[in-house]
Amino acid sequence: MTPASLEESYLFCQKLAQSHYENFPVASVLLPKRLRRPISVIYAFARTADDFADEGDAPQEERLEQLNNYSDALQGVKEKDGHETNPIFIALADVIEQHDLPIQLFDDLLDAFKQDVVKDRYNDFDEVLDYCRRSADPVGRLLLLLSNKPTQEQLSQSDAICSALQLINFYQDIVQDMTESDRIYIPTRELTEFNVAIKQLAQSDEDTTSLASLMRLQYQRTQKLMSQGYQLGSGLNGRIGWEVRAMTLSGITTLNLLMLQKDSALLNRPRLSKFKLFKIMLTSMSKRLYSYQAKQLLHIKT
């Protein structure tokens, strides 16, 4: 098989990114134009690897083999062996070299996807956070590393935001994860502590009052985590700052909707209307307005 050229590889990744809708900054109009191609490449890598873990009916062994092949290809990028024919890795090698990105971040993502194949229960919240550290935090770090030279404080703030966004996504998809993948990200120890049966997590149309205390705990911890990172957007200038503020405020707004749900509707998925999304975009243009709105929704006293 003749390897694709570098330009063909980039175009392949951009086409793949544009064919999917995700809460990932894929070629977002808010992003500087210079970042759209490398981010599309990173997305193509993450999207295809995630599909190996979750999509289709392939057996566990086949999924792990596909992900291990990605690990081998990533090792080839690290060693610069020049033998790669997959356009995703041809483009990824260039992105990593041009922007001096740590390969460990890509390894962490693959490790999280492999875990998705073999693990569907989490004993405690520390286990959930460890998964978030590998499945979500690398994305935020890569975005910052592509755009500038972030400080350690900014990287830590990004980790807090990304882990919080991952948790918010879990809480929106409890029923879907349970019914489609038999996967639960609510700690099993806490399910027992709050006397919540696993079957209750798949009953979106049933009374879920008994879940109330358990879910309030999840939301409060996520709110605290987001409070540790939301200031990142206020410290970033230009379009990248706007992008980060918009993503963060979208997550905070969704979390607020989750917290405001009635006890009998805790497993319903809240959705942001087009009007609310437009308002978030406008608010995020201003660091001052963004900070004020984020503090209000996170109940941070000024």
SEMAR-521988 format. One record per residue: residue in three letters; residue number from 1; y, z, x of N, C-alpha, C in turn. Coordinates in steps of 0.001 Angstrom, whole numbers, plus 500000, padded with zeros to 6 digits. Atoms other than C-alpha are relative to their C-alpha. Layout:
N
(guse ala,NUM,(Y,Z,X),(Y,Z,X),(Y,Z,X))
...
This chain:
302
(guse met,1,(498797,500000,500848),(500000,500000,500000),(501247,500000,500879))
(guse thr,2,(498774,500099,499213),(503365,498944,501413),(500987,501062,499560))
(guse pro,3,(499040,498959,500378),(505798,501868,501526),(501279,499404,499436))
(guse ala,4,(498722,500435,500551),(508926,501507,499432),(501089,500224,501036))
(guse ser,5,(498860,499786,499112),(512199,501130,501283),(500723,501272,499576))
(guse leu,6,(499257,498782,500332),(514542,504108,501397),(500840,499801,498748))
(guse glu,7,(499167,500254,501172),(516877,502518,498852),(499152,499898,498738))
(guse glu,8,(500904,500089,501145),(513988,501647,496539),(499496,501379,499597))
(guse ser,9,(500486,498648,500280),(512766,505239,496834),(501053,500817,499264))
(guse tyr,10,(498919,499304,500693),(516150,506637,495830),(500132,499502,498562))
(guse leu,11,(499868,500562,501339),(516339,504270,492871),(498857,500449,499101))
(guse phe,12,(501158,499500,500748),(512841,505329,491791),(500268,501410,499492))
(guse cys,13,(499729,498605,500382),(513897,508996,491775),(501108,500082,498963))
(guse gln,14,(498912,499982,500971),(517133,508274,489923),(499523,499547,498625))
(guse lys,15,(500519,500492,501281),(515293,506304,487238),(499140,501065,499341))
(guse leu,16,(500845,498943,500547),(512758,509114,486816),(500852,501137,499437))
(guse ala,17,(499139,498903,500440),(515506,511723,486559),(500719,499655,498708))
(guse gln,18,(499240,500405,501179),(517451,509738,483994),(499129,499828,498765))
(guse ser,19,(500906,500196,501131),(514358,509293,481812),(499574,501306,499354))
(guse his,20,(500363,498690,500529),(513998,513036,481233),(501247,500769,499621))
(guse tyr,21,(498929,499076,500356),(516196,515540,479446),(499574,501402,500377))
(guse glu,22,(500339,498651,499573),(516235,518946,481054),(501272,500831,500143))
(guse asn,23,(498886,499115,499663),(518447,521984,481575),(500112,500108,501511))
(guse phe,24,(499913,500094,498551),(518656,520839,485179),(501147,499040,500270))
(guse pro,25,(498810,500833,499791),(521826,519320,486668),(499678,498622,500536))
(guse val,26,(500397,501324,499559),(520388,515803,486861),(501153,499024,499815))
(guse ala,27,(498922,500989,500045),(523201,513409,487749),(501049,500369,498969))
(guse ser,28,(499013,499540,500970),(525508,515514,485608),(501366,499410,500320))
(guse val,29,(498658,500548,499793),(528968,514045,485078),(500910,501032,500654))
(guse leu,30,(499190,498970,499372),(530289,517387,486295),(499818,500025,501510))
(guse leu,31,(500299,499921,498569),(528705,516987,489710),(500785,498958,500794))
(guse pro,32,(499419,501023,499123),(530429,515256,492614),(499039,498825,500130))
(guse lys,33,(500844,501187,499969),(529140,511695,492795),(499060,500005,501193))
(guse arg,34,(500805,500005,498778),(527847,512246,496330),(498737,500853,499867))
(guse leu,35,(501155,499117,500165),(525395,514878,495050),(498986,499478,498995))
(guse arg,36,(500881,500416,501088),(523856,512926,492195),(498700,499398,500504))
(guse arg,37,(501238,500593,499468),(521392,510953,494296),(499071,501062,500592))
(guse pro,38,(500925,498991,499459),(520025,513874,496334),(499446,500942,498938))
(guse ile,39,(500494,499118,501057),(519775,516046,493223),(498948,499288,499150))
(guse ser,40,(501013,500755,500727),(517869,513268,491443),(498674,500003,500755))
(guse val,41,(501219,499971,499175),(515396,513254,494337),(499309,501357,499875))
(guse ile,42,(500562,498656,500140),(514929,517017,494160),(499396,500171,498609))
(guse tyr,43,(500525,499922,501364),(514481,516741,490408),(498680,499254,499884))
(guse ala,44,(501226,500794,500075),(511870,513988,490790),(498830,500754,500623))
(guse phe,45,(501029,499185,499351),(509919,516195,493183),(499544,501127,499072))
(guse ala,46,(500331,498836,500828),(510094,519243,490896),(499379,499594,498671))
(guse arg,47,(500506,500432,501304),(509484,517336,487649),(498551,499544,500084))
(guse thr,48,(501361,500522,499894),(506370,515526,488816),(499015,501114,500356))
(guse ala,49,(500873,498883,499639),(504931,518674,490412),(499770,500913,498797))
(guse asp,50,(500132,499170,501197),(505605,520658,487246),(499079,499343,498984))
(guse asp,51,(500885,500717,500912),(503866,517964,485215),(498539,500129,500433))
(guse phe,52,(501367,499780,499523),(500789,518305,487431),(499473,501337,499477))
(guse ala,53,(500407,498652,500393),(500718,521985,486514),(499819,500147,498495))
(guse asp,54,(499934,499684,501433),(501412,521734,482797),(499627,498873,499041))
(guse glu,55,(500164,501097,500953),(501057,518271,481282),(498569,499452,499989))
(guse gly,56,(501286,500659,500108),(497953,516502,480028),(498833,500966,499864))
(guse asp,57,(501221,499227,500215),(494359,517688,479788),(499138,500096,501256))
(guse ala,58,(500779,499959,498758),(493312,517593,483441),(499455,501408,500240))
(guse pro,59,(500557,498683,499695),(490998,520433,484545),(500793,500686,501111))
(guse gln,60,(499264,499200,499037),(492319,523227,486718),(499848,499472,501431))
(guse glu,61,(500262,500458,498635),(490681,521860,489875),(500807,498747,500335))
(guse glu,62,(499245,501233,499772),(492354,518469,489480),(501497,500287,500142))
(guse arg,63,(498587,499647,499916),(495774,520014,488895),(500325,500599,501371))
(guse leu,64,(499771,499376,498706),(495473,522145,492007),(499887,498980,501133))
(guse glu,65,(500139,501040,498975),(494309,519136,494026),(501275,499161,500090))
(guse gln,66,(498756,500778,500004),(497394,517159,492960),(501136,500777,500660))
(guse leu,67,(498946,499184,499416),(499673,520038,493895),(499760,500217,501496))
(guse asn,68,(500313,499862,498581),(497870,520527,497208),(500337,498714,500759))
(guse asn,69,(499596,501269,499384),(498446,516833,497920),(501508,499976,500238))
(guse tyr,70,(498553,499897,499817),(502155,517485,497401),(500327,500930,501173))
(guse ser,71,(499787,499089,498871),(501934,520413,499828),(499734,499286,501319))
(guse asp,72,(500311,500761,498788),(500315,518113,502392),(501120,499004,500314))
(guse ala,73,(498912,500968,499793),(503021,515486,501864),(501262,500704,500498))
(guse leu,74,(498835,499230,499562),(505690,518156,502288),(499844,500411,501464))
(guse gln,75,(500256,499674,498602),(504065,519225,505533),(500250,498773,500883))
(guse gly,76,(499724,501238,499274),(504245,515583,506612),(501486,499775,500185))
(guse val,77,(498543,500094,499881),(507981,515607,505904),(500489,500942,501097))
(guse lys,78,(499608,499003,498998),(508315,518747,508011),(499690,499527,501408))
(guse glu,79,(500422,500466,498677),(506426,517177,510900),(500537,498614,500333))
(guse lys,80,(499407,501329,499810),(508206,513822,510438),(498956,499005,500498))
(guse asp,81,(501087,500866,499542),(504913,511939,510701),(500198,498535,499620))
(guse gly,82,(499672,501378,500338),(506343,508817,509005),(498903,499227,499303))
(guse his,83,(501129,500672,500627),(503106,508057,507159),(500081,499995,498476))
(guse glu,84,(499904,499832,501449),(504348,508721,503618),(500231,498662,499301))
(guse thr,85,(499811,501198,500815),(504073,505981,500964),(500571,500335,498623))
(guse asn,86,(499452,499584,501295),(505147,507999,497900),(501524,499938,500068))
(guse pro,87,(498534,500146,499934),(508771,507022,497136),(500743,501326,499855))
(guse ile,88,(499351,498701,500165),(509588,510594,496093),(500134,500682,501355))
(guse phe,89,(499969,499308,498711),(508708,511931,499523),(500745,499201,501070))
(guse ile,90,(499176,500805,499092),(510329,509004,501355),(501466,500382,499825))
(guse ala,91,(498607,499615,500272),(513616,509865,499639),(500232,501467,500336))
(guse leu,92,(499839,498575,499745),(513015,513612,499918),(500152,500281,501493))
(guse ala,93,(499882,499814,498554),(512529,513379,503684),(501417,499706,500466))
(guse asp,94,(498626,500351,499625),(515920,511699,503950),(500983,501059,499524))
(guse val,95,(499106,498968,500530),(517609,514283,501717),(499917,501271,500833))
(guse ile,96,(500183,498781,499215),(516136,517181,503679),(500657,499861,501371))
(guse glu,97,(499414,500215,498666),(517211,515656,507002),(501519,499910,499933))
(guse gln,98,(498559,500210,500093),(520684,514595,505883),(500752,501288,499686))
(guse his,99,(499310,498783,500446),(521513,517979,504334),(499439,501268,500640))
(guse asp,100,(500578,498870,499263),(519443,520208,506625),(499501,501083,499044))
(guse leu,101,(500499,499084,501020),(517615,521804,503688),(498725,500701,500482))
(guse pro,102,(501223,499278,499611),(514977,524507,504264),(498792,499527,499191))
(guse ile,103,(501201,500460,500684),(511529,523134,503454),(499328,501146,499249))
(guse gln,104,(500599,498845,500659),(510502,526670,502479),(500347,500048,498515))
(guse leu,105,(499596,499988,501400),(512448,526270,499229),(499110,499075,499171))
(guse phe,106,(500900,500925,500698),(510267,523292,498271),(498584,500562,499963))
(guse asp,107,(501299,499323,499984),(507158,525198,499319),(499936,501065,498903))
(guse asp,108,(499962,498955,501025),(508231,528043,497030),(499808,499404,498610))
(guse leu,109,(500156,500651,501299),(508524,525664,494074),(498549,499598,499765))
(guse leu,110,(501398,500400,500142),(505050,524265,494694),(499104,501209,499795))
(guse asp,111,(500783,498771,500154),(503667,527790,495036),(500083,500515,498570))
(guse ala,112,(499837,499561,501389),(505103,528668,491615),(499228,499096,499046))
(guse phe,113,(500735,500919,500867),(503619,525536,490037),(498496,500249,500099))
(guse lys,114,(501426,499679,499835),(500206,526365,491507),(499651,501281,499247))
(guse gln,115,(500244,498753,500718),(500528,529842,490065),(499901,499749,498503))
(guse asp,116,(500071,500335,501422),(501161,528324,486631),(498602,499525,499601))
(guse val,117,(501329,500534,500301),(497749,526662,486862),(498973,501118,499848))
(guse val,118,(501060,498981,499930),(495798,529843,487574),(500378,501344,499371))
(guse lys,119,(499566,498686,500496),(497888,532687,486106),(500731,499840,498679))
(guse asp,120,(499356,500081,501311),(498831,533184,482456),(500432,501359,499458))
(guse arg,121,(499571,498666,500402),(499515,536946,482304),(500682,500687,501180))
(guse tyr,122,(499251,499267,498978),(501929,539199,484197),(499967,501481,499652))
(guse asn,123,(500228,498584,500267),(501210,542879,484518),(501290,500774,499803))
(guse asp,124,(498743,499259,500098),(504764,544127,485075),(501179,499077,500295))
(guse phe,125,(498797,500816,499868),(508338,542924,485350),(500210,499535,501438))
(guse asp,126,(499875,500418,498604),(508239,542812,489164),(499218,498712,500255))
(guse glu,127,(500776,501230,499859),(505521,540168,488920),(500742,498812,499391))
(guse val,128,(499230,501064,500646),(507674,538141,486541),(501171,499584,500890))
(guse leu,129,(498866,500302,499126),(510682,538396,488866),(499554,499258,501253))
(guse asp,130,(500514,500701,498821),(508555,537310,491822),(499730,498536,499674))
(guse tyr,131,(500199,501387,500423),(507583,534206,489873),(501351,499282,499897))
(guse cys,132,(498668,500596,500122),(511260,533541,489060),(500591,499688,501376))
(guse arg,133,(499486,500197,498647),(512102,533911,492758),(499531,498672,500575))
(guse arg,134,(500552,501237,499460),(509867,530943,493508),(500181,498799,499078))
(guse ser,135,(499918,501107,500954),(510186,528874,490327),(501426,499590,499661))
(guse ala,136,(498626,500275,500437),(513934,529105,489677),(501026,500126,501125))
(guse asp,137,(498978,499738,498986),(515898,530557,492588),(500166,498863,501007))
(guse pro,138,(499813,501097,499048),(515170,527641,494970),(500914,498897,499491))
(guse val,139,(499172,501061,500568),(516905,525231,492583),(501480,500304,500214))
(guse gly,140,(498612,499614,499803),(520176,527152,492700),(500408,499967,501460))
(guse arg,141,(499702,500007,498566),(520007,527580,496458),(500158,498573,500525))
(guse leu,142,(499900,501393,499560),(519399,523871,496970),(501311,499376,499538))
(guse leu,143,(498741,500537,500510),(522380,523010,494778),(501171,500475,500853))
(guse leu,144,(498919,499473,499171),(524641,525292,496811),(499957,499414,501408))
(guse leu,145,(500126,500525,498644),(523283,524061,500134),(500387,498530,500079))
(guse leu,146,(499587,501397,500036),(523884,520458,499092),(501518,499859,499954))
(guse ser,147,(498569,500145,500284),(527476,521134,498117),(500912,500615,501055))
(guse asn,148,(499153,499348,499005),(528776,523460,500826),(499145,500909,500881))
(guse lys,149,(500699,499000,499195),(527864,526242,503235),(500175,501358,499336))
(guse pro,150,(499837,498762,500780),(527276,529189,500913),(499861,501246,500854))
(guse thr,151,(500143,498700,499359),(527679,532777,501986),(498732,500666,499488))
(guse gln,152,(501166,499272,500458),(524828,535242,501669),(500249,500601,498618))
(guse glu,153,(499668,499453,501315),(526646,536825,498737),(499854,498931,498923))
(guse gln,154,(500119,501080,500976),(526835,533460,496961),(498541,499645,499737))
(guse leu,155,(501420,500273,500184),(523133,532851,497548),(499351,501076,499135))
(guse ser,156,(500541,498903,500812),(522324,536274,496105),(500455,499885,498552))
(guse gln,157,(499498,500196,501356),(524543,535586,493091),(499259,498857,499315))
(guse ser,158,(500748,501135,500540),(522801,532242,492615),(498592,500419,499601))
(guse asp,159,(501348,499519,500329),(519399,533949,492717),(500009,500779,498685))
(guse ala,160,(499917,499192,501218),(520494,536401,490016),(500177,499107,498773))
(guse ile,161,(499761,500909,501120),(521773,533605,487775),(498740,499205,499671))
(guse cys,162,(501165,500858,500236),(518721,531387,488243),(498831,500787,499425))
(guse ser,163,(501066,499180,500569),(516256,534196,487600),(500305,500353,498553))
(guse ala,164,(499608,499688,501375),(518214,535176,484500),(499812,498791,499093))
(guse leu,165,(500175,501212,500803),(518241,531572,483261),(498527,499728,499737))
(guse gln,166,(501443,500177,500194),(514481,531381,483808),(499472,500956,498937))
(guse leu,167,(500426,499011,500986),(513972,534575,481814),(500460,499611,498598))
(guse ile,168,(499474,500436,501298),(516192,533292,479007),(499139,498867,499446))
(guse asn,169,(500865,501100,500425),(514071,530145,478898),(498651,500529,499505))
(guse phe,170,(501254,499383,500459),(510929,532294,478629),(500158,500555,498595))
(guse tyr,171,(499815,499322,501282),(512374,534247,475703),(500272,499016,498872))
(guse gln,172,(499836,501043,501007),(513310,531032,473897),(498667,499345,499634))
(guse asp,173,(501236,500776,500164),(509811,529608,474317),(498755,500873,499868))
(guse ile,174,(501150,499094,500085),(507566,532611,473643),(498880,499395,499157))
(guse val,175,(501012,500567,500895),(505765,530958,470727),(499381,498745,500604))
(guse gln,176,(500492,501245,499412),(505484,527572,472455),(499081,500266,501187))
(guse asp,177,(500829,499676,498833),(504147,529052,475707),(498660,500593,499576))
(guse met,178,(501216,499329,500458),(501632,531144,473791),(499046,499015,499320))
(guse thr,179,(500851,500894,500779),(500357,528447,471448),(499531,498781,500787))
(guse glu,180,(500352,501218,499267),(500374,525502,473884),(499273,500277,501314))
(guse ser,181,(500563,499745,498674),(499429,527142,477187),(499307,501348,500114))
(guse asp,182,(500540,498634,499956),(498204,530632,476273),(500620,500769,501167))
(guse arg,183,(499300,499379,498884),(500819,531813,478757),(501045,500978,499465))
(guse ile,184,(499084,498953,500449),(502811,535030,478355),(500767,500548,501200))
(guse tyr,185,(499166,499469,498922),(505729,536087,480530),(500566,501382,499683))
(guse ile,186,(499669,498613,500306),(506285,539385,478732),(498954,500871,500695))
(guse pro,187,(500987,499189,499268),(504644,542048,480960),(498975,500637,499072))
(guse thr,188,(501064,499455,500841),(501277,543070,479524),(500079,501520,499914))
(guse arg,189,(499857,498540,500022),(501949,546673,480489),(501004,500424,498939))
(guse glu,190,(498978,499664,500991),(505020,546645,478253),(499540,499651,498591))
(guse leu,191,(500581,500294,501306),(503173,544965,475403),(499190,501200,499511))
(guse thr,192,(500800,498816,500345),(500794,547921,475485),(500893,501195,499707))
(guse glu,193,(499101,498852,500158),(503597,550453,475879),(500716,499980,498652))
(guse phe,194,(499264,500121,501264),(505433,549104,472815),(499076,499684,498821))
(guse asn,195,(500994,500193,501060),(502211,548637,470835),(500163,498648,499298))
(guse val,196,(499867,501354,500523),(502660,544895,470418),(498728,499224,500327))
(guse ala,197,(501211,500788,499796),(499517,542806,469941),(500359,498590,500456))
(guse ile,198,(499741,501335,499466),(499328,539500,471800),(500131,498971,498883))
(guse lys,199,(499963,500984,501082),(498683,537619,468549),(501351,499947,499310))
(guse gln,200,(498672,499988,500628),(502142,538648,467328),(500963,499029,500680))
(guse leu,201,(499105,500889,499266),(503703,536411,469975),(499851,498548,499570))
(guse ala,202,(500199,501369,500481),(502400,533301,468224),(500323,499862,498528))
(guse gln,203,(499744,499994,501439),(503632,534163,464732),(501501,499926,499728))
(guse ser,204,(498564,500162,500164),(507147,532758,464559),(500457,500116,498552))
(guse asp,205,(499623,499945,501409),(507048,532742,460760),(499622,501323,499346))
(guse glu,206,(500377,498702,500527),(505843,536311,460387),(501057,501047,500353))
(guse asp,207,(499092,498903,499683),(507747,539594,460399),(499710,500494,501418))
(guse thr,208,(500174,499604,498598),(508314,540586,464023),(500764,501276,500315))
(guse thr,209,(499216,498781,499812),(510036,543921,463532),(499449,500867,501126))
(guse ser,210,(500594,499150,498968),(507579,545670,465824),(500313,499520,501415))
(guse leu,211,(499633,500542,498694),(508717,543398,468641),(501410,500394,500432))
(guse ala,212,(498566,499816,499769),(512332,544498,468376),(500309,500797,501261))
(guse ser,213,(499691,499144,498853),(512369,547318,470925),(499578,499341,501310))
(guse leu,214,(500491,500669,498798),(510301,545343,473406),(500937,498879,500430))
(guse met,215,(499145,501125,499648),(512512,542274,473236),(501405,500445,500394))
(guse arg,216,(498687,499496,499604),(515722,544293,473403),(499983,500412,501472))
(guse leu,217,(500126,499620,498599),(514464,545659,476718),(500072,498762,500894))
(guse gln,218,(499975,501226,499203),(513864,542124,478028),(501423,499432,500075))
(guse tyr,219,(498651,500551,500040),(517318,540986,476921),(500967,500830,500841))
(guse gln,220,(499079,499130,499258),(519102,544003,478404),(499823,499845,501503))
(guse arg,221,(500237,500197,498575),(517440,543529,481787),(500553,498656,500466))
(guse thr,222,(499493,501323,499650),(518346,539854,481752),(501523,500003,500031))
(guse gln,223,(498544,499867,500024),(521928,540690,480832),(500498,500678,501274))
(guse lys,224,(499623,499302,498771),(522117,543099,483766),(499871,499072,501206))
(guse leu,225,(500211,500935,498907),(520722,540447,486101),(501095,498935,500020))
(guse met,226,(498934,500995,500073),(523214,537853,484885),(501335,500594,500422))
(guse ser,227,(498753,499333,499620),(526014,540382,485371),(500153,500091,501522))
(guse gln,228,(499963,499923,498539),(525078,540534,489050),(500352,498669,500653))
(guse gly,229,(499784,501303,499388),(525587,536814,489541),(501090,499139,499415))
(guse tyr,230,(499109,500921,500707),(528069,535375,487038),(501264,499659,500766))
(guse gln,231,(498761,500249,499260),(530999,535639,489470),(499874,498839,500982))
(guse leu,232,(500183,501136,499099),(529491,532848,491572),(500891,498837,499598))
(guse gly,233,(499208,501143,500460),(531183,530219,489422),(501477,500150,500253))
(guse ser,234,(498572,499759,499771),(534571,531839,489867),(500390,499823,501459))
(guse gly,235,(499713,500140,498578),(534255,531528,493628),(499805,498602,500542))
(guse leu,236,(500245,501375,499561),(533392,527830,493749),(501080,499080,499455))
(guse asn,237,(498935,500911,500388),(536027,525118,493660),(499452,498632,499615))
(guse gly,238,(500347,501383,500295),(535973,521546,492406),(498955,499846,498917))
(guse arg,239,(500944,500347,501057),(533361,519874,490254),(498731,500835,500074))
(guse ile,240,(501201,499186,499891),(530502,521917,491661),(500218,501362,499349))
(guse gly,241,(499674,498746,500668),(532265,525064,490475),(499950,499862,498495))
(guse trp,242,(500027,500273,501439),(532697,523550,487034),(498558,499918,499512))
(guse glu,243,(501413,500129,500356),(528997,522643,486951),(499324,501367,499922))
(guse val,244,(500641,498687,499957),(527892,526146,487939),(500523,500887,498868))
(guse arg,245,(499444,499183,501092),(530264,527800,485471),(499442,499562,498653))
(guse ala,246,(500510,500508,501280),(529076,525550,482624),(498536,500404,499799))
(guse met,247,(501414,499611,500124),(525383,526203,483339),(499866,501500,499750))
(guse thr,248,(500084,498550,500141),(525962,529933,483686),(500451,500444,498620))
(guse leu,249,(499475,499603,501303),(528067,530242,480550),(499078,499545,498867))
(guse ser,250,(500981,500443,501001),(525504,528214,478579),(498868,501008,499897))
(guse gly,251,(501068,499012,500008),(522838,530684,479626),(500434,501314,499393))
(guse ile,252,(499480,498740,500546),(524982,533711,478831),(500168,499902,498486))
(guse thr,253,(499806,500200,501440),(525837,532265,475408),(498660,500013,499268))
(guse thr,254,(501335,500006,500602),(522160,531621,474647),(499422,501409,499956))
(guse leu,255,(500481,498619,499965),(521269,535157,475730),(500683,500831,498918))
(guse asn,256,(499268,499277,501033),(523975,536494,473437),(499454,499684,498614))
(guse leu,257,(500588,500376,501288),(522480,534541,470528),(498645,500678,499803))
(guse leu,258,(501287,499307,500083),(519062,536004,471315),(500201,501466,499630))
(guse met,259,(499756,498579,500226),(520497,539516,471333),(500527,500268,498601))
(guse leu,260,(499425,499829,501336),(522220,538947,467980),(499019,499655,498880))
(guse gln,261,(500969,500360,501034),(519095,537725,466179),(499513,501231,499244))
(guse lys,262,(500573,498923,500795),(517717,539816,463371),(498606,500327,500528))
(guse asp,263,(501312,499569,499512),(514595,541812,464171),(498881,499134,499446))
(guse ser,264,(501048,500804,500629),(512604,539629,461792),(499999,498551,500486))
(guse ala,265,(499910,501390,499528),(513621,536457,463657),(500037,499920,501519))
(guse leu,266,(499906,499920,498546),(513165,537439,467286),(499288,498863,500715))
(guse leu,267,(500739,501061,499343),(510760,534598,468003),(500521,498611,499656))
(guse asn,268,(499371,501284,500279),(513013,531858,466647),(500811,499552,501211))
(guse arg,269,(499294,500534,498835),(514589,529583,469241),(501451,499691,499640))
(guse pro,270,(498597,500319,500268),(518402,529685,469178),(500406,498722,500729))
(guse arg,271,(499540,501246,499393),(520110,526376,469897),(501528,499970,500015))
(guse leu,272,(498559,500131,499892),(523616,525683,471084),(500424,498700,499321))
(guse ser,273,(499508,501182,500703),(525452,523301,468765),(500822,499133,500950))
(guse lys,274,(499175,500897,499178),(527304,520278,470155),(501414,500547,500143))
(guse phe,275,(498659,499430,499939),(530560,521994,469276),(500059,501147,501002))
(guse lys,276,(500021,498856,499082),(529579,525148,471165),(499856,499530,501447))
(guse leu,277,(500155,500537,498653),(528457,523111,474173),(501309,499395,500498))
(guse phe,278,(498705,500577,499636),(531759,521233,474138),(500997,501099,500356))
(guse lys,279,(499111,498868,499739),(533637,524537,473981),(499675,500645,501343))
(guse ile,280,(500418,499443,498718),(531599,525849,476918),(500509,499134,501143))
(guse met,281,(499517,500927,498967),(532495,522732,478923),(501489,500187,500235))
(guse leu,282,(498562,499833,499866),(536198,523210,478212),(500346,501346,500634))
(guse thr,283,(499751,498666,499457),(536143,526935,478918),(499694,500045,501495))
(guse ser,284,(500443,499959,498602),(534333,526326,482212),(500909,499235,500946))
(guse met,285,(499033,500691,499149),(537120,524100,483474),(500917,500996,500698))
(guse ser,286,(499093,498978,499470),(539194,527246,484045),(499209,501198,500497))
(guse lys,287,(500669,498816,499472),(537945,530006,486328),(500390,501240,499207))
(guse arg,288,(499508,498821,500710),(540091,532513,484465),(499375,500096,498623))
(guse leu,289,(500588,499984,501340),(538863,531514,480979),(498496,500243,500066))
(guse tyr,290,(501447,499791,499827),(535279,531350,482199),(499705,501470,500256))
(guse ser,291,(500244,498602,499652),(535462,534817,483725),(500222,500913,498799))
(guse tyr,292,(499704,499186,501183),(537038,536277,480593),(498875,499881,498975))
(guse gln,293,(501038,500211,501010),(534437,534699,478279),(498672,500601,500452))
(guse ala,294,(501260,499443,499489),(531499,535678,480511),(500001,501517,499886))
(guse lys,295,(499912,498539,500089),(532691,539286,480664),(499878,500473,498563))
(guse gln,296,(500089,499613,501406),(533082,539414,476904),(498551,499944,499508))
(guse leu,297,(501368,500165,500484),(529560,538134,476260),(499032,500940,500710))
(guse leu,298,(500866,499081,499244),(528057,540359,478973),(500415,501447,499810))
(guse his,299,(499498,498645,500297),(530036,543364,477700),(500386,500745,501274))
(guse ile,300,(499512,499404,498751),(531608,543984,481104),(501435,500440,499779))
(guse lys,301,(498662,499473,500187),(534657,546219,480919),(500890,499581,501167))
(guse thr,302,(499044,500410,498960),(537735,545027,482778),(500977,501114,500322))
